[in-house]
Amino acid sequence: MTTSTLTPLAGSQLGNPVINIAIFAAFVVATMFIVVRVSSGRTKKKETSDFYTGGARFDGRQNGLAIAGDYLSAASFLGIVGAVAYYGYDGLLYSIGFLVAWLVALLLVAEPLRNTGRYTMADVLSFRMKQKPVRMAAAISTLLVSFFYLLAQMAGAGGLVALLLGVSDDFMQNVVITLVGVLMIAYVLIGGMKGTTWVQMIKAILLVTGVIVMSIWVMALHGFNLSSLVQGAIDHVNSVQETAGQGESLLEPMGKYGSNKVGFISLSLALVLGAAGLPHVLMRFYTVPTAREARRSVSWAIGLIGTFYLMTMILGFGAAALVGKENIDQMPGKANAAAAALAFELGGTLLLAIIAGVAFATILAVVAGLAITASASFAHDIYNNVMKDGKADPRVEVKVARYTVLVIGALSIIGGVAAKSQNVAFLVSLAFAVAASANLPSILYSLYWKGFKTQGSLWSIYGGLTSAIVLIIFSPAVSGAESSMIPTADFAWFPLDNPALVSVPVGFFLGWLGSVLSDEDNTAVSTEMEVRSLTGADAGGAISH
């Protein structure tokens, strides 16, 4: 059995903070240089397209890398490795859930959405509906999903740097969160979608490479035998006095979620279906010029994302075998520190600094993608199509989008500071629950049901949105438990942490009910949408009604 060289940590960081800061700074400088270079060729004539979609000039390989960069968040890297290290089999369920979610998004949504839309998700939802009310509803949903996901990433940034730089006081964590927000604003304002895409491509390469290198290293220490690795994790748990004889529990299902199987089903539903409604991921398909390149980008993304989630299993069991839960438990962030602790165990200060830089890059890339999605939704959907009846000057629209980025950046900094000590899982679950409950029913109905009407779309979006938020507010995720967002209060009456089991069916039911009760006739436009979504004819062109 391999024994950890880590001793129980009395300090608040791993490795050398100076080296960690140097790696962070090197990444920021390098990526900012690339953003400035790639954005220098933007023309005023195509400024709107450049800002929202990078001019749709990325090929399938590049967009596949960027999709992986957008989809693989810090929660995937740090959270899943920690979950596997702590709970074994149950932790793997997160990997499976995220991977299956990506396949659902690809098979049901990605290409038809790209063929039918132009800049935002609302382009698709309003294609055959009354433009203003549906665009407003879709934009509100997009902004809420993006904002809560932003809060989770910003709060995660504060926790990550607290571990790696030895930052324990509130002021310095606030400085770190503010820095992330400022960098996010700079990436988007300088580079638009083109610059953001390059940041995501670089991040994806670094993240997948780092995970593969660490996985090979862990497997080499166990003779490239997965059974030996798993047995090493079991033996380590059994060797610790407090957990002696409990190692086999790593291979038993429902060890973590067994007390509330219905709650786990609800969480799984949110993870699997929520990704197909995440607007910042779906928007990536507007950055390729043809349906063929969209399919090619899907192939690249599948390979990268599938590889990543397979490797998280190895890293999680590696952290359990080589570091041990008892050591990870004594670090700030606990389970979220497992990946960093494993890197330190394998390669010392230098590897830790590199992996920390990759995790920081992951946060920067995801928040930049979220910011540009939210700004595009407000400027294109609300300002142009609702307030200006679709007749806004393109340059003024982009200017509004840029101002929106500043507002979103400021709000995310304030929210991140307020949420840094709160339950980040609550924020992520809210984003996924809203996406699965409000966005996905309308997307699927719009693409696949000719009988879908404006009233159904509005009922589905607002009903799914309201039910998800209300149920989470009155759930144990917010109050009534030690792990709640407000542990000192108890106003929870809904028994599940995640509302998807109720709110997703509500979204689908209201979409159907509102449509069958409406006498609207949009048959002609429905036929046009079906042809365009399946063939890509005139994809990205102007909406004809």
C-alpha positions as CSV (number, residue, x, y, z in Angstrom):
1,M,0.0,0.0,0.0
2,T,1.2,3.5,-0.8
3,T,1.3,5.8,2.2
4,S,0.8,9.6,1.9
5,T,3.7,11.9,2.6
6,L,1.3,14.6,3.6
7,T,0.9,15.3,7.3
8,P,-2.2,16.7,8.8
9,L,-2.1,20.3,7.8
10,A,-2.0,23.0,10.4
11,G,-1.6,25.7,7.8
12,S,-4.0,27.0,5.3
13,Q,-2.3,26.4,2.0
14,L,-0.4,23.8,0.0
15,G,2.9,24.4,-1.7
16,N,4.6,27.8,-2.3
17,P,2.2,30.7,-2.6
18,V,4.8,32.7,-4.6
19,I,5.1,30.0,-7.2
20,N,1.3,29.6,-7.3
21,I,0.9,33.4,-7.9
22,A,3.5,33.3,-10.6
23,I,1.7,30.5,-12.5
24,F,-1.6,32.4,-12.2
25,A,0.0,35.6,-13.5
26,A,1.7,33.9,-16.4
27,F,-1.6,32.4,-17.5
28,V,-3.4,35.8,-17.3
29,V,-0.7,37.6,-19.2
30,A,-0.4,35.0,-21.9
31,T,-4.2,34.7,-22.5
32,M,-4.7,38.5,-22.4
33,F,-2.0,38.8,-25.1
34,I,-3.8,36.3,-27.2
35,V,-7.2,38.0,-26.7
36,V,-5.8,41.3,-27.8
37,R,-4.2,39.8,-30.9
38,V,-7.2,37.8,-32.1
39,S,-9.6,40.7,-31.5
40,S,-7.5,43.2,-33.5
41,G,-9.0,42.2,-36.8
42,R,-12.6,42.9,-35.9
43,T,-14.4,45.2,-38.4
44,K,-17.2,47.6,-37.7
45,K,-19.2,46.2,-40.5
46,K,-19.5,42.8,-38.8
47,E,-19.0,44.0,-35.2
48,T,-22.3,42.4,-34.0
49,S,-21.5,39.0,-35.4
50,D,-17.9,39.2,-34.2
51,F,-18.9,40.1,-30.6
52,Y,-21.6,37.5,-30.3
53,T,-20.3,34.6,-32.3
54,G,-16.7,35.4,-33.3
55,G,-18.0,35.9,-36.9
56,A,-18.9,32.2,-37.0
57,R,-15.4,31.5,-38.3
58,F,-14.2,28.8,-36.0
59,D,-13.8,25.3,-37.4
60,G,-15.1,22.1,-35.8
61,R,-11.9,21.3,-34.0
62,Q,-11.5,24.7,-32.5
63,N,-15.2,24.9,-31.5
64,G,-15.0,21.4,-30.0
65,L,-12.1,22.6,-27.8
66,A,-14.1,25.7,-26.8
67,I,-17.2,23.7,-26.0
68,A,-15.1,21.5,-23.7
69,G,-13.7,24.6,-22.2
70,D,-17.1,26.0,-21.6
71,Y,-18.6,22.7,-20.3
72,L,-15.9,21.5,-18.0
73,S,-16.1,23.9,-15.0
74,A,-14.2,24.1,-11.8
75,A,-17.0,22.1,-10.2
76,S,-16.3,19.3,-12.6
77,F,-12.6,19.2,-11.9
78,L,-12.4,20.0,-8.2
79,G,-15.8,18.8,-7.1
80,I,-16.0,15.4,-8.8
81,V,-12.5,14.4,-7.8
82,G,-13.4,15.2,-4.2
83,A,-16.7,13.4,-4.4
84,V,-15.0,10.2,-5.7
85,A,-12.3,10.4,-3.1
86,Y,-14.9,10.7,-0.3
87,Y,-17.7,8.5,-1.5
88,G,-16.2,6.3,-4.2
89,Y,-19.1,4.8,-6.2
90,D,-21.5,7.6,-5.3
91,G,-19.0,10.2,-6.4
92,L,-18.8,8.5,-9.9
93,L,-22.5,9.2,-10.3
94,Y,-21.6,12.9,-10.8
95,S,-19.2,12.0,-13.6
96,I,-21.8,9.8,-15.2
97,G,-24.5,12.5,-14.8
98,F,-22.5,15.2,-16.4
99,L,-21.4,13.0,-19.3
100,V,-24.9,11.7,-20.0
101,A,-26.1,15.3,-19.8
102,W,-23.7,16.3,-22.6
103,L,-24.9,13.4,-24.8
104,V,-28.5,14.5,-24.2
105,A,-27.6,18.1,-25.3
106,L,-25.9,16.8,-28.4
107,L,-28.5,14.3,-29.5
108,L,-31.6,16.4,-28.9
109,V,-30.6,20.1,-29.0
110,A,-27.2,21.1,-30.4
111,E,-27.5,20.9,-34.2
112,P,-31.2,21.9,-34.6
113,L,-30.6,24.8,-32.2
114,R,-27.6,26.0,-34.3
115,N,-29.6,25.6,-37.6
116,T,-32.5,27.6,-36.3
117,G,-30.9,30.4,-34.2
118,R,-28.5,33.2,-34.9
119,Y,-27.1,34.7,-31.7
120,T,-29.0,33.5,-28.6
121,M,-31.3,30.7,-27.3
122,A,-34.3,33.1,-27.6
123,D,-33.8,33.2,-31.4
124,V,-35.0,29.6,-31.4
125,L,-37.8,29.9,-28.7
126,S,-39.3,32.9,-30.5
127,F,-38.9,31.7,-34.1
128,R,-42.5,30.8,-34.6
129,M,-44.0,32.7,-31.6
130,K,-44.9,36.3,-30.8
131,Q,-41.5,37.8,-30.7
132,K,-41.6,40.3,-27.7
133,P,-43.2,38.2,-24.9
134,V,-41.2,35.0,-25.7
135,R,-37.9,36.9,-26.1
136,M,-38.4,38.7,-22.8
137,A,-39.2,35.4,-21.0
138,A,-36.2,33.6,-22.6
139,A,-33.9,36.5,-21.8
140,I,-35.0,36.6,-18.1
141,S,-34.4,32.8,-17.8
142,T,-31.0,33.1,-19.5
143,L,-29.9,36.0,-17.2
144,L,-31.0,34.2,-14.1
145,V,-29.3,30.9,-15.0
146,S,-26.1,32.8,-16.0
147,F,-26.1,34.9,-12.9
148,F,-26.4,32.0,-10.4
149,Y,-23.8,30.0,-12.3
150,L,-21.5,33.1,-12.2
151,L,-22.0,33.3,-8.4
152,A,-21.0,29.7,-7.9
153,Q,-17.8,30.2,-10.1
154,M,-16.8,33.4,-8.3
155,A,-17.3,31.9,-4.9
156,G,-15.3,28.9,-6.0
157,A,-12.5,31.1,-7.1
158,G,-12.3,32.6,-3.6
159,G,-12.1,29.2,-2.0
160,L,-9.5,27.8,-4.4
161,V,-7.1,30.7,-3.9
162,A,-7.7,30.6,-0.1
163,L,-6.3,27.0,-0.2
164,L,-3.4,27.6,-2.6
165,L,-2.2,31.1,-1.5
166,G,-2.8,30.8,2.2
167,V,-5.5,33.5,2.1
168,S,-7.7,33.1,5.2
169,D,-9.0,36.6,5.9
170,D,-12.2,37.9,4.3
171,F,-10.5,41.0,2.8
172,M,-8.0,39.0,0.7
173,Q,-10.7,36.6,-0.5
174,N,-12.8,39.6,-1.6
175,V,-9.7,40.9,-3.5
176,V,-9.4,37.6,-5.3
177,I,-13.1,37.5,-6.3
178,T,-12.9,41.1,-7.5
179,L,-9.8,40.3,-9.6
180,V,-11.7,37.4,-11.2
181,G,-14.5,39.7,-12.1
182,V,-12.3,42.4,-13.5
183,L,-10.4,39.8,-15.7
184,M,-13.7,38.4,-16.9
185,I,-14.9,41.9,-17.9
186,A,-11.5,42.6,-19.7
187,Y,-11.6,39.3,-21.7
188,V,-15.2,40.0,-22.9
189,L,-14.8,43.7,-23.6
190,I,-11.5,43.3,-25.5
191,G,-12.1,40.1,-27.3
192,G,-15.8,39.5,-27.5
193,M,-16.7,35.9,-28.4
194,K,-13.6,35.5,-30.5
195,G,-11.3,36.3,-27.5
196,T,-13.4,34.3,-25.1
197,T,-13.3,31.3,-27.4
198,W,-9.5,31.3,-27.5
199,V,-9.4,31.5,-23.7
200,Q,-11.7,28.5,-23.6
201,M,-9.7,26.5,-26.1
202,I,-6.5,27.1,-24.2
203,K,-8.1,26.2,-20.9
204,A,-9.5,23.0,-22.4
205,I,-6.1,21.9,-23.6
206,L,-4.5,22.7,-20.3
207,L,-7.2,21.0,-18.2
208,V,-7.4,17.8,-20.3
209,T,-3.6,17.5,-20.5
210,G,-3.2,18.1,-16.8
211,V,-5.8,15.5,-15.9
212,I,-4.3,12.9,-18.3
213,V,-0.8,13.5,-17.0
214,M,-1.9,13.1,-13.4
215,S,-4.0,10.0,-14.3
216,I,-1.1,8.3,-16.0
217,W,1.1,9.1,-13.0
218,V,-1.4,7.6,-10.6
219,M,-1.9,4.5,-12.7
220,A,1.9,4.0,-13.0
221,L,2.2,4.0,-9.2
222,H,-0.4,1.1,-9.2
223,G,1.1,-0.9,-12.1
224,F,-1.4,0.5,-14.6
225,N,-4.0,-1.8,-12.9
226,L,-7.3,-0.2,-12.1
227,S,-8.2,-2.9,-9.6
228,S,-4.9,-2.3,-7.7
229,L,-5.8,1.5,-7.6
230,V,-9.2,0.8,-6.2
231,Q,-7.8,-1.7,-3.7
232,G,-5.2,0.9,-2.6
233,A,-8.0,3.4,-1.8
234,I,-9.9,0.7,0.2
235,D,-6.7,-0.3,2.1
236,H,-6.0,3.3,3.0
237,V,-9.5,3.8,4.4
238,N,-9.1,0.6,6.4
239,S,-5.7,1.7,7.7
240,V,-7.0,4.8,9.4
241,Q,-8.1,4.2,12.9
242,E,-11.3,6.3,12.6
243,T,-12.5,4.4,9.5
244,A,-11.0,1.0,10.0
245,G,-13.0,-1.7,8.2
246,Q,-15.0,0.8,6.2
247,G,-12.9,0.8,3.0
248,E,-15.3,-1.5,1.1
249,S,-18.0,1.2,1.4
250,L,-16.2,3.0,-1.4
251,L,-17.6,0.4,-3.8
252,E,-21.1,0.3,-2.4
253,P,-23.8,2.3,-4.1
254,M,-26.0,4.8,-2.2
255,G,-23.5,5.2,0.6
256,K,-23.9,9.0,0.4
257,Y,-27.4,9.3,-1.0
258,G,-29.0,6.3,0.5
259,S,-30.9,8.3,3.1
260,N,-32.8,10.1,0.4
261,K,-33.1,8.2,-2.8
262,V,-35.9,10.4,-4.1
263,G,-33.6,13.4,-3.5
264,F,-30.9,11.8,-5.5
265,I,-33.2,11.0,-8.4
266,S,-34.2,14.7,-8.4
267,L,-30.6,15.8,-8.4
268,S,-29.8,13.4,-11.2
269,L,-32.7,14.7,-13.3
270,A,-31.4,18.3,-12.9
271,L,-27.8,17.3,-13.9
272,V,-28.8,15.2,-16.9
273,L,-31.4,17.6,-18.3
274,G,-30.1,20.9,-17.1
275,A,-27.0,20.9,-19.3
276,A,-29.2,20.8,-22.4
277,G,-30.7,24.1,-21.3
278,L,-27.5,26.0,-20.2
279,P,-27.5,29.0,-22.6
280,H,-23.7,29.6,-22.4
281,V,-23.0,26.1,-23.6
282,L,-25.7,26.2,-26.4
283,M,-24.5,29.5,-27.6
284,R,-21.2,27.9,-28.6
285,F,-22.9,26.2,-31.6
286,Y,-23.4,29.6,-33.3
287,T,-19.7,30.1,-33.7
288,V,-19.3,27.6,-36.6
289,P,-20.1,28.5,-40.2
290,T,-21.9,25.3,-41.3
291,A,-23.9,22.3,-39.9
292,R,-21.0,20.1,-41.0
293,E,-18.6,22.0,-38.7
294,A,-21.2,21.9,-35.9
295,R,-21.2,18.0,-36.2
296,R,-17.4,18.0,-36.3
297,S,-17.2,20.2,-33.2
298,V,-19.5,17.7,-31.5
299,S,-17.1,14.8,-32.3
300,W,-14.2,16.7,-30.8
301,A,-16.2,17.7,-27.7
302,I,-17.3,14.2,-27.1
303,G,-13.8,12.9,-27.1
304,L,-12.4,15.6,-24.8
305,I,-15.3,15.6,-22.4
306,G,-15.6,11.8,-22.3
307,T,-11.8,11.5,-21.6
308,F,-12.0,14.1,-18.9
309,Y,-14.8,12.4,-16.9
310,L,-13.2,9.0,-17.2
311,M,-10.0,10.5,-15.7
312,T,-11.8,12.0,-12.8
313,M,-12.5,8.5,-11.6
314,I,-8.8,7.7,-11.6
315,L,-7.9,11.0,-9.8
316,G,-10.6,10.5,-7.2
317,F,-9.5,7.0,-6.2
318,G,-5.9,8.2,-6.5
319,A,-6.6,10.9,-3.9
320,A,-8.3,8.4,-1.6
321,A,-5.3,6.0,-2.0
322,L,-2.4,8.4,-1.9
323,V,-3.6,11.3,0.2
324,G,-6.5,10.0,2.2
325,K,-9.7,11.6,3.3
326,E,-8.4,12.2,6.8
327,N,-5.7,14.6,5.3
328,I,-8.0,16.2,2.8
329,D,-10.5,16.9,5.6
330,Q,-8.0,19.2,7.3
331,M,-7.6,21.5,4.3
332,P,-9.7,24.6,3.5
333,G,-12.4,23.4,1.1
334,K,-12.2,19.8,2.3
335,A,-13.4,17.6,-0.6
336,N,-12.7,20.4,-3.1
337,A,-9.0,20.3,-2.1
338,A,-8.6,16.6,-3.2
339,A,-7.3,17.4,-6.7
340,A,-4.8,19.9,-5.4
341,A,-3.7,17.6,-2.6
342,L,-3.1,14.8,-5.1
343,A,-1.1,17.0,-7.3
344,F,1.1,18.0,-4.4
345,E,1.5,14.4,-3.4
346,L,2.6,13.4,-6.9
347,G,4.8,16.2,-8.1
348,G,5.3,18.6,-5.1
349,T,5.1,22.3,-5.3
350,L,5.6,22.7,-9.1
351,L,2.8,20.3,-10.2
352,L,0.5,21.7,-7.6
353,A,1.1,25.2,-9.0
354,I,0.5,24.1,-12.5
355,I,-2.8,22.3,-11.6
356,A,-3.8,25.3,-9.5
357,G,-3.2,27.5,-12.5
358,V,-5.3,25.2,-14.6
359,A,-8.2,25.3,-12.1
360,F,-8.0,29.1,-12.0
361,A,-8.0,29.2,-15.8
362,T,-11.1,27.0,-15.7
363,I,-12.9,29.5,-13.6
364,L,-11.8,32.5,-15.8
365,A,-12.9,30.7,-19.0
366,V,-16.3,29.7,-17.7
367,V,-17.1,33.1,-16.2
368,A,-16.1,34.8,-19.5
369,G,-18.5,32.5,-21.4
370,L,-21.3,33.2,-19.0
371,A,-20.8,37.0,-19.1
372,I,-20.9,37.2,-22.9
373,T,-24.0,35.0,-23.0
374,A,-25.8,37.1,-20.5
375,S,-24.8,40.4,-22.3
376,A,-25.9,39.0,-25.7
377,S,-29.2,38.0,-24.2
378,F,-29.9,41.4,-22.8
379,A,-28.6,43.4,-25.8
380,H,-30.0,41.2,-28.6
381,D,-33.2,40.0,-27.1
382,I,-34.4,42.7,-24.7
383,Y,-32.8,45.9,-26.1
384,N,-32.9,45.2,-29.9
385,N,-36.0,42.9,-30.3
386,V,-38.2,44.0,-27.5
387,M,-37.3,47.7,-26.9
388,K,-36.3,48.6,-30.5
389,D,-38.6,46.2,-32.4
390,G,-35.5,44.5,-34.0
391,K,-34.4,47.8,-35.7
392,A,-31.6,48.9,-33.4
393,D,-28.3,50.1,-34.9
394,P,-25.9,47.1,-34.7
395,R,-23.1,49.2,-33.4
396,V,-25.4,50.6,-30.7
397,E,-26.5,47.1,-29.8
398,V,-22.9,46.0,-29.3
399,K,-22.3,49.1,-27.2
400,V,-25.3,48.1,-25.0
401,A,-23.9,44.5,-24.8
402,R,-20.6,46.0,-23.6
403,Y,-22.3,48.1,-20.9
404,T,-24.2,45.0,-19.9
405,V,-20.9,43.2,-19.3
406,L,-19.8,45.9,-16.9
407,V,-23.1,45.6,-15.0
408,I,-22.9,41.8,-14.9
409,G,-19.3,42.0,-13.8
410,A,-20.1,44.3,-10.9
411,L,-23.1,42.3,-9.8
412,S,-21.1,39.0,-10.0
413,I,-18.4,40.6,-7.9
414,I,-20.8,41.8,-5.2
415,G,-22.7,38.5,-5.3
416,G,-19.5,36.4,-5.2
417,V,-18.3,38.3,-2.1
418,A,-21.7,37.8,-0.4
419,A,-21.8,34.1,-1.4
420,K,-18.1,33.1,-0.7
421,S,-18.9,31.4,2.6
422,Q,-22.3,30.0,1.5
423,N,-23.3,26.7,0.0
424,V,-21.9,26.8,-3.5
425,A,-23.8,23.6,-4.4
426,F,-27.0,25.5,-3.7
427,L,-26.1,28.1,-6.4
428,V,-25.1,25.4,-9.0
429,S,-28.3,23.4,-8.3
430,L,-30.4,26.5,-8.8
431,A,-28.8,27.2,-12.2
432,F,-29.2,23.6,-13.4
433,A,-32.8,23.4,-12.0
434,V,-33.8,26.6,-13.7
435,A,-32.2,25.5,-17.0
436,A,-33.9,22.1,-16.9
437,S,-37.3,23.4,-15.8
438,A,-37.6,26.7,-17.8
439,N,-35.4,26.4,-20.8
440,L,-35.4,22.7,-21.8
441,P,-39.1,22.2,-22.1
442,S,-39.5,25.2,-24.4
443,I,-36.5,24.2,-26.5
444,L,-37.7,20.7,-27.1
445,Y,-41.2,21.7,-27.8
446,S,-40.1,24.4,-30.2
447,L,-37.8,22.0,-32.1
448,Y,-40.0,18.9,-32.1
449,W,-43.7,19.8,-31.6
450,K,-45.6,21.7,-34.3
451,G,-48.5,22.3,-31.9
452,F,-46.4,24.5,-29.6
453,K,-47.8,28.0,-29.2
454,T,-46.8,31.3,-27.7
455,Q,-48.9,30.8,-24.6
456,G,-47.4,27.4,-24.0
457,S,-43.9,28.9,-24.3
458,L,-44.6,31.6,-21.8
459,W,-46.4,29.3,-19.3
460,S,-43.5,26.8,-19.6
461,I,-40.7,29.3,-19.1
462,Y,-42.3,31.3,-16.3
463,G,-43.9,28.3,-14.7
464,G,-40.7,26.2,-14.7
465,L,-38.7,29.2,-13.5
466,T,-41.0,30.1,-10.7
467,S,-41.5,26.6,-9.4
468,A,-37.8,25.9,-9.4
469,I,-36.9,29.0,-7.5
470,V,-39.8,28.8,-5.0
471,L,-39.1,25.1,-4.2
472,I,-35.4,25.8,-3.7
473,I,-36.1,28.7,-1.4
474,F,-38.3,26.5,0.8
475,S,-35.9,23.5,0.6
476,P,-33.3,22.1,3.1
477,A,-30.7,23.7,0.7
478,V,-31.6,27.1,2.1
479,S,-32.7,26.5,5.7
480,G,-33.4,23.8,8.3
481,A,-30.1,21.9,8.2
482,E,-26.5,22.3,9.3
483,S,-25.4,22.4,5.6
484,S,-28.1,24.9,4.6
485,M,-27.4,28.3,3.2
486,I,-29.1,29.8,6.4
487,P,-28.4,27.1,9.0
488,T,-29.9,29.2,11.9
489,A,-33.3,29.4,10.2
490,D,-35.9,26.8,9.4
491,F,-38.7,27.7,6.9
492,A,-38.2,24.6,4.7
493,W,-41.4,22.7,3.8
494,F,-40.2,21.1,0.5
495,P,-38.2,17.9,1.4
496,L,-35.7,17.8,-1.5
497,D,-32.6,19.8,-1.9
498,N,-33.1,20.0,-5.7
499,P,-36.6,20.7,-7.1
500,A,-36.1,19.1,-10.6
501,L,-38.3,16.1,-9.9
502,V,-41.2,18.5,-9.5
503,S,-40.3,21.6,-11.4
504,V,-39.2,19.9,-14.7
505,P,-42.6,18.1,-15.1
506,V,-44.3,21.4,-14.2
507,G,-42.4,23.1,-17.1
508,F,-43.3,20.4,-19.6
509,F,-47.0,20.2,-18.4
510,L,-47.5,24.0,-18.6
511,G,-46.0,24.1,-22.0
512,W,-48.4,21.5,-23.2
513,L,-51.4,23.0,-21.4
514,G,-50.8,26.5,-22.6
515,S,-50.5,25.3,-26.2
516,V,-53.6,23.2,-26.3
517,L,-55.7,26.0,-24.7
518,S,-54.5,28.5,-27.3
519,D,-56.2,29.2,-30.6
520,E,-53.1,30.7,-32.2
521,D,-52.2,29.4,-35.7
522,N,-48.5,29.2,-36.4
523,T,-48.5,26.1,-38.7
524,A,-46.8,27.8,-41.6
525,V,-43.9,29.1,-39.5
526,S,-43.7,25.7,-37.7
527,T,-43.1,24.0,-41.1
528,E,-40.4,26.5,-42.0
529,M,-38.7,25.9,-38.6
530,E,-38.8,22.2,-39.0
531,V,-37.1,22.3,-42.4
532,R,-34.5,24.8,-41.2
533,S,-33.7,22.9,-38.0
534,L,-33.2,19.5,-39.8
535,T,-31.4,20.8,-42.9
536,G,-29.6,24.0,-41.8
537,A,-31.1,25.8,-44.8
538,D,-30.6,29.6,-44.3
539,A,-29.1,28.9,-40.9
540,G,-28.3,32.1,-39.1
541,G,-30.4,34.1,-41.5
542,A,-33.0,36.7,-40.6
543,I,-36.2,35.5,-39.1
544,S,-38.9,35.7,-41.7
545,H,-41.8,36.8,-39.6
